[in-house]
Amino acid sequence: MGTLEDLLRESTDLGADDIDHLHALVADWALLADLSFADLLLLVPSRATAARGGAGPGAEFLVVAQVRPTTGPTAYHNDEVGSVVINRWVVQNSWRERRIAREGEPEWDGGVPVRTEAIPVLHSDRVIAVLARDTNLATTRTPSALESAYLQCANNLALMIAEGAFPFRGGNDELPEAPRVGDGMLRLDGSGKVIFASPNALSAYRRLGYTGNVTGEDLRSVHRTLNLPATTPAVWHAIGRRRPVEVELAVGSTVVLLRAIPLFPGATREVLVLVRDVSDLRRREAQLLSKDATIREIHHRVKNNLQTVAALLRLQMRRTKVDEARLALRESVRRVTSIAVVHETLSQSLGESVPFDEIADQITSVTVDLASTGTRASTTRRGSFGQLPGELATPLALVLSELLQNAVEHAFDGSAGSIELRVRRYPDRLDVVVADNGAGLPEDFQLEHSPRLGLQIVRQLVLGEMQGAIRLQAGAERGTEALLSIPLRD
């Protein structure tokens, strides 16, 4: 089954702005489902039915989206998306007459009595879809103040949908942890007085330190009592700006998130305030931030220690008289520096992955500078490594350093030349080619039998630590190409 946009483009002639409106509705319609204790089905007429005005015998409506309530039993245990509804008169009447339709007896679906209410979805003064609000009647509900408050808010939202005032457009900055209806709810009148407060909302304000009864109080005075006057205007802006506003209330270690949603069907002016205690969530976030900072500090200290080791090796290299020992120490400095570059980047990263392009460019510059004994070889990079995890970045940095070192030393022998680093990233692997235009490989060259320490290190890291593949071959015209294929894991 395709996405909502796929279904709409395949089955209707709706324009991009209409589709965006339905996307916005689906993004926030769980609010209506929870307040209604009902399933919601989004229906659009087939092209033939739309051409007839959405009515008549054989009228077909396609279900393109579905949401179940978290506050009550579902009416549909199966996924209804993609199904076709034929001759459902309450839906046809809502579409044709541009009104909320409630007529008709409950229908039975899989042994469950279901009452349907059809809400026209208005956009740009046109009905573009119908929202079916289907309530499971098998479970009898005891009338209560909570249920009455939920349903009154739900009816206001339904009227706003029919008027084209919901969903809210333009800058809804809802947070991922935005409260749901069951987390806690306040219902305010146009003056800001609390008409109803759910038990969970009362508990949240108790944790903030408010000992009185919130119901019947002006929410501004409640916030002033808690020394939170600066947070109150945001709730009031919900009415004037006609879109949801979110604000956090913090008293000591208790943090409560409010989402104020304006309800303004017809002449009604109310505010629905959803309340969620996010104290534990914020505490865990603080712990994760502290842990992340500790990890970055460790990477920073490792980088400093590696730089100290490199400096000591350079000092020893200058005091060594034997050329072979000096060369070995210089290569050790290069290898330690390559590892230090990775830890330096990790110390500046917010996660355990790094933008490897920066590391590759830095290693290329340092390696070519250290290895060149005559004219410096020119280098280019084509393609991007993207973000790589730290456990892959370290061995890959060493491998690139060794291959670049090998190309400069053995391909050009002090003469001018060029090295090209070609990268192609796939979802499951990374292909890297280090190509030079130098002297090329000896005729009897075999990587697994090469006596060079650098190539032995490369082979061990690629085959063992990275579980990849490596091959050295002659270039298309001249020189040598080192081909790496490294698997990427989630």
VOGU-3710 file (C-alpha; in Angstrom, 3 decimals, decimal comma):
1> mgtledllre> 0,000/0,000/0,000  1,388/3,388/-0,973  1,681/6,533/1,121  -1,147/8,995/1,613  0,243/11,186/-1,160  0,558/8,189/-3,516  -3,073/7,195/-2,913  -4,328/10,746/-3,412  -2,379/11,269/-6,647  -3,459/7,903/-8,056
11> stdlgaddid> -7,147/8,171/-7,136  -8,016/11,891/-7,237  -7,360/15,087/-9,151  -6,488/17,062/-5,996  -3,816/19,704/-6,363  -0,623/19,988/-4,333  -2,132/22,516/-1,889  -5,143/20,276/-1,223  -2,849/17,293/-0,609  -0,756/19,379/1,793
21> hlhalvadwa> -3,945/20,287/3,677  -4,861/16,608/4,080  -1,305/15,803/5,177  -1,597/18,499/7,864  -4,947/17,069/8,958  -3,570/13,541/9,287  -0,516/14,837/11,169  -2,748/16,202/13,970  -5,936/14,166/13,795  -5,026/11,806/16,657
31> lladlsfadl> -6,221/14,687/18,871  -9,735/14,411/17,432  -9,734/10,589/17,637  -8,785/10,628/21,324  -11,309/13,332/22,217  -14,050/11,475/20,306  -13,261/7,969/21,644  -13,623/7,041/17,968  -11,764/5,777/14,900  -11,226/8,251/12,081
41> lllvpsrata> -11,236/7,302/8,406  -10,241/9,803/5,729  -12,275/9,194/2,563  -11,995/10,716/-0,900  -14,375/10,066/-3,807  -13,206/8,234/-6,895  -12,780/10,364/-9,991  -16,109/9,177/-11,434  -17,944/9,845/-8,158  -16,345/13,289/-7,773
51> arggagpgae> -17,492/14,169/-11,298  -21,084/13,408/-10,204  -20,821/15,635/-7,148  -19,991/12,787/-4,770  -23,477/11,306/-4,766  -25,777/8,965/-6,608  -26,144/5,179/-6,818  -22,831/3,373/-6,801  -20,905/6,322/-5,343  -17,422/5,148/-4,370
61> flvvaqvrpt> -15,212/6,614/-1,645  -11,664/5,361/-1,044  -10,201/5,148/2,486  -6,763/6,824/2,276  -5,870/7,108/5,985  -6,959/5,719/9,346  -6,259/6,402/13,012  -7,470/4,610/16,146  -8,163/6,236/19,532  -5,991/5,640/22,579
71> tgptayhnde> -8,869/6,562/24,891  -11,417/3,920/23,858  -11,992/0,669/21,944  -11,407/0,644/18,204  -14,240/0,012/15,781  -11,913/-1,567/13,216  -9,394/-4,259/14,063  -8,328/-4,510/10,397  -6,496/-1,903/8,369  -9,111/-0,102/6,281
81> vgsvvinrwv> -6,661/1,947/4,163  -7,140/1,130/0,498  -10,670/-0,228/0,914  -13,562/1,187/-1,106  -16,840/2,299/0,511  -19,872/2,113/-1,792  -23,297/3,709/-1,255  -22,583/5,011/2,245  -25,279/7,642/2,389  -24,048/9,524/5,433
91> vqnswrerri> -20,718/10,108/3,657  -22,417/11,150/0,426  -24,707/13,594/2,242  -21,773/15,188/4,053  -19,840/15,619/0,799  -22,755/16,936/-1,258  -24,386/19,178/1,372  -21,157/20,448/3,022  -22,380/19,632/6,525  -21,711/17,242/9,385
101> aregepewdg> -24,028/14,292/8,771  -25,198/12,043/11,623  -28,301/10,403/10,160  -28,729/6,659/9,876  -28,759/3,695/12,202  -25,570/2,133/13,584  -23,986/-0,354/11,210  -22,502/-3,694/12,191  -18,895/-4,417/11,277  -17,499/-7,804/12,296
111> gvpvrteaip> -20,127/-8,157/15,019  -19,440/-4,651/16,389  -22,113/-1,914/16,210  -20,548/1,242/14,764  -22,086/4,721/14,707  -20,775/6,921/11,891  -20,590/10,682/11,784  -19,334/12,209/8,511  -17,443/15,511/8,629  -16,719/17,418/5,396
121> vlhsdrviav> -13,091/18,515/5,063  -13,235/22,059/3,730  -10,276/23,743/2,042  -10,286/26,874/-0,132  -14,096/26,897/0,153  -14,304/23,386/-1,394  -15,012/19,989/0,132  -11,936/17,896/-0,722  -12,569/14,850/1,505  -14,834/13,425/4,185
131> lardtnlatt> -13,742/12,430/7,675  -15,732/9,494/9,057  -15,851/9,469/12,859  -16,764/5,871/13,734  -17,566/5,003/17,344  -17,606/1,469/18,743  -20,944/1,123/20,585  -20,274/-2,379/21,944  -18,817/-0,974/25,173  -21,268/1,117/27,155
141> rtpsalesay> -19,740/4,279/28,596  -20,919/5,819/31,847  -21,578/9,537/31,264  -19,068/11,589/33,213  -17,646/15,092/33,344  -14,458/13,808/31,659  -16,346/12,238/28,749  -18,545/15,308/28,365  -15,512/17,653/28,248  -13,738/15,407/25,725
151> lqcannlalm> -16,765/15,219/23,421  -17,480/18,962/23,601  -13,910/19,711/22,523  -14,150/17,034/19,823  -17,346/18,570/18,459  -15,690/21,987/18,324  -12,782/20,513/16,368  -15,196/18,762/14,002  -16,968/22,061/13,321  -13,600/23,720/12,653
161> iaegafpfrg> -12,759/21,006/10,100  -16,103/21,591/8,385  -15,389/25,356/8,368  -11,847/24,911/7,017  -10,242/26,254/10,218  -8,547/22,969/11,190  -5,836/21,764/10,708  -3,814/24,817/11,624  -1,558/26,058/8,857  1,700/27,940/8,970
171> gndelpeapr> 4,259/27,326/11,666  2,885/24,633/13,963  6,027/23,920/16,009  4,781/20,784/17,735  7,477/18,994/19,709  8,056/15,227/19,352  7,024/14,743/22,989  3,854/16,848/22,614  1,169/15,724/25,090  -1,749/13,530/24,079
181> vgdgmlrldg> -5,273/13,879/25,409  -4,814/11,081/27,937  -1,766/12,781/29,479  -3,903/15,562/30,920  -6,383/18,171/29,687  -7,599/21,607/30,699  -10,527/23,325/29,034  -10,536/27,123/29,265  -13,231/29,599/28,329  -12,490/32,750/26,339
191> sgkvifaspn> -11,491/34,659/29,476  -8,919/32,078/30,559  -10,924/30,454/33,356  -10,549/26,692/33,726  -13,905/25,068/32,915  -12,650/21,518/33,329  -9,451/19,821/34,469  -8,834/16,105/33,999  -7,367/14,075/36,911  -3,987/13,767/35,145
201> alsayrrlgy> -3,843/17,526/34,586  -4,627/18,136/38,264  -1,827/15,736/39,235  0,639/17,591/37,007  -0,166/20,913/38,694  0,091/19,225/42,103  3,632/18,181/41,224  4,385/21,776/40,262  3,331/22,757/43,781  -0,196/24,111/43,286
211> tgnvtgedlr> -2,316/22,809/46,166  -5,639/24,465/45,299  -8,343/23,343/42,880  -7,480/24,460/39,334  -11,095/24,160/38,143  -12,874/27,504/38,287  -9,605/29,461/38,583  -8,077/31,822/36,065  -5,034/29,995/34,700  -3,028/33,226/34,838
221> svhrtlnlpa> -3,541/33,488/38,584  -2,545/29,819/38,982  0,708/30,486/37,148  1,350/33,622/39,197  0,941/31,562/42,364  3,605/29,194/41,034  5,873/32,162/40,099  5,469/31,327/36,404  3,934/34,536/35,019  6,319/34,632/32,029
231> ttpavwhaig> 4,869/31,397/30,628  1,255/32,521/30,711  1,196/34,841/27,632  2,061/31,897/25,370  -1,195/30,181/26,335  -3,153/33,345/25,614  -1,444/33,811/22,243  -3,125/30,578/21,115  -6,391/32,482/20,719  -4,999/35,530/18,973
241> rrrpvevela> -2,637/33,608/16,674  -5,176/30,853/16,011  -2,618/28,065/16,091  -1,232/25,787/18,810  1,387/27,160/21,178  3,658/25,057/23,353  5,396/26,097/26,552  7,244/24,369/29,393  6,577/25,016/33,064  9,477/24,203/35,379
251> vgstvvllra> 9,447/24,322/39,172  12,508/22,710/40,712  12,988/19,301/39,115  9,374/19,112/37,901  8,824/19,994/34,245  5,361/20,118/32,686  4,741/20,644/28,981  1,612/22,546/27,915  0,128/22,610/24,433  -2,561/25,266/24,054
261> iplfpgatre> -4,935/24,686/21,120  -7,489/27,361/20,183  -11,057/26,231/19,546  -13,077/28,839/17,650  -15,958/27,300/15,665  -18,574/29,934/14,890  -18,764/32,391/17,778  -17,197/30,008/20,324  -13,857/31,006/21,845  -12,172/28,385/23,990
271> vlvlvrdvsd> -8,712/26,956/24,553  -7,909/23,281/24,919  -4,723/22,850/26,964  -3,008/19,451/26,894  -0,737/18,805/29,860  2,126/16,311/30,152  4,595/15,776/32,985  7,964/15,400/31,216  10,164/15,503/34,340  11,558/11,991/33,839
281> lrrreaqlls> 12,082/12,639/30,126  14,064/15,830/30,806  16,100/14,041/33,488  17,055/11,295/31,018  17,896/13,892/28,380  20,193/15,635/30,850  21,891/12,316/31,621  22,388/11,631/27,913  23,828/15,106/27,363  26,216/14,588/30,276
291> kdatireihh> 27,247/11,206/28,886  27,734/12,668/25,419  29,893/15,472/26,818  31,974/12,900/28,714  32,529/10,863/25,541  33,603/13,964/23,609  36,018/14,863/26,409  37,503/11,346/26,249  38,044/11,683/22,497  39,662/15,078/23,088
301> rvknnlqtva> 42,062/13,647/25,661  42,898/10,663/23,437  43,682/13,085/20,625  45,956/15,116/22,912  47,741/11,976/24,102  48,264/10,793/20,524  49,671/14,169/19,568  52,054/13,918/22,521  53,155/10,463/21,334  53,674/11,823/17,816
311> allrlqmrrt> 55,754/14,702/19,191  57,943/12,272/21,176  58,439/10,112/18,077  59,467/13,177/16,072  61,981/14,116/18,783  63,402/10,599/18,737  63,507/10,673/14,917  65,636/13,823/14,938  68,126/12,225/17,354  68,387/8,948/15,414
321> kvdearlalr> 71,341/8,579/13,029  70,288/5,373/11,270  68,283/6,144/8,113  66,141/3,000/8,343  65,170/3,811/11,933  64,388/7,434/11,006  62,112/6,217/8,206  60,297/3,814/10,543  59,781/6,560/13,134  58,497/8,968/10,476
331> esvrrvtsia> 55,926/6,416/9,302  54,876/5,842/12,918  54,347/9,590/13,321  52,105/9,583/10,237  50,033/6,638/11,492  49,560/8,096/14,967  48,606/11,453/13,420  45,949/9,776/11,242  44,311/8,229/14,293  44,515/11,552/16,145
341> vvhetlsqsl> 42,635/13,284/13,312  39,688/10,898/13,761  39,542/11,463/17,539  39,772/15,220/17,041  36,727/15,109/14,762  34,857/12,819/17,183  35,578/15,262/20,023  33,723/17,965/18,061  30,817/15,747/16,983  27,495/15,474/18,801
351> gesvpfdeia> 27,267/11,718/18,147  29,488/8,720/17,570  29,658/9,340/13,811  31,859/11,794/11,935  31,754/13,645/8,591  34,557/11,616/7,003  35,148/13,951/4,052  36,950/16,396/6,374  39,099/13,588/7,791  39,949/12,230/4,333
361> dqitsvtvdl> 40,975/15,674/3,043  43,122/16,365/6,100  44,825/12,957/5,972  45,475/13,358/2,249  47,145/16,731/2,757  49,287/15,605/5,734  50,323/12,277/4,172  51,300/13,723/0,788  53,272/16,528/2,463  55,205/14,121/4,704
371> astgtrastt> 55,840/11,523/1,991  56,881/13,859/-0,829  60,654/14,151/-1,270  60,551/16,186/-4,479  57,655/17,806/-6,302  54,456/17,451/-4,349  51,864/15,234/-6,022  48,511/16,868/-6,780  45,423/15,313/-5,178  41,694/15,415/-5,905
381> rrgsfgqlpg> 38,649/13,793/-4,318  35,481/12,885/-6,199  32,383/11,815/-4,284  31,515/11,927/-0,606  32,037/9,500/2,261  29,179/11,031/4,274  28,793/10,282/7,985  30,708/7,225/9,208  30,721/5,647/12,680  33,873/6,109/14,740
391> elatplalvl> 34,686/2,382/14,772  34,867/2,451/10,951  36,442/5,882/10,600  39,643/4,977/12,502  40,736/1,938/10,431  39,625/3,626/7,189  41,762/6,662/8,010  44,790/4,396/8,505  44,089/2,541/5,260  43,852/5,765/3,242
401> sellqnaveh> 47,034/7,071/4,843  48,943/3,899/3,920  47,641/3,811/0,343  48,452/7,485/-0,197  51,912/6,994/1,318  52,487/3,994/-0,943  51,412/5,943/-4,037  53,695/8,918/-3,339  56,740/6,820/-2,469  56,583/4,104/-5,121
411> afdgsagsie> 54,542/5,576/-7,990  56,362/8,856/-8,565  59,789/8,510/-6,929  60,029/12,259/-6,328  58,636/13,288/-9,713  55,377/15,135/-10,383  52,165/13,153/-10,473  48,542/13,116/-9,478  46,439/11,031/-7,077  42,674/10,792/-7,317
421> lrvrrypdrl> 40,417/9,596/-4,510  37,080/8,359/-5,921  34,225/7,572/-3,529  30,793/6,053/-4,169  28,455/5,427/-1,269  25,598/2,925/-1,464  23,016/2,065/1,231  24,910/-1,095/2,200  28,524/-0,441/1,202  31,220/2,112/0,508
431> dvvvadngag> 33,406/1,824/-2,617  36,708/3,735/-2,563  39,374/3,928/-5,275  42,839/5,440/-4,728  44,257/5,934/-8,236  47,637/7,356/-9,319  49,237/7,960/-12,713  52,654/6,720/-11,664  54,949/3,851/-12,639  52,396/1,090/-12,020
441> lpedfqlehs> 52,700/-2,319/-10,352  55,526/-4,832/-10,872  54,571/-7,669/-13,220  54,695/-10,330/-10,507  52,953/-8,238/-7,817  50,617/-10,049/-5,429  49,091/-8,114/-2,535  48,921/-11,092/-0,159  52,664/-11,737/-0,637  53,856/-8,115/-0,553
451> prlglqivrq> 56,697/-7,567/1,945  55,761/-3,900/2,491  54,565/-3,223/6,036  52,105/-0,558/4,895  50,297/-2,899/2,495  50,244/-5,650/5,134  48,567/-3,197/7,533  46,063/-2,204/4,828  45,175/-5,806/4,025  44,749/-6,740/7,688
461> lvlgemqgai> 42,521/-3,735/8,450  40,314/-4,101/5,355  39,840/-7,872/5,501  39,840/-8,259/9,279  38,577/-5,196/11,104  36,310/-3,758/8,376  35,369/-7,125/6,816  35,698/-5,641/3,368  37,577/-6,429/0,170  40,650/-4,874/-1,448
471> rlqagaergt> 42,294/-5,264/-4,833  45,290/-3,557/-6,453  45,288/-3,410/-10,251  46,771/-1,489/-13,158  45,057/1,784/-14,038  43,005/2,197/-17,198  45,840/4,076/-18,952  48,761/3,979/-16,531  49,546/3,904/-12,854  47,856/1,885/-10,119
481> eallsiplrd> 44,365/1,662/-8,661  43,602/0,418/-5,145  39,945/-0,649/-4,953  38,213/-0,927/-1,559  34,709/-2,230/-0,917  33,593/-1,806/2,699  30,215/-2,972/4,057  28,112/-0,407/5,934  26,049/-1,606/8,877  23,088/0,116/10,557
//
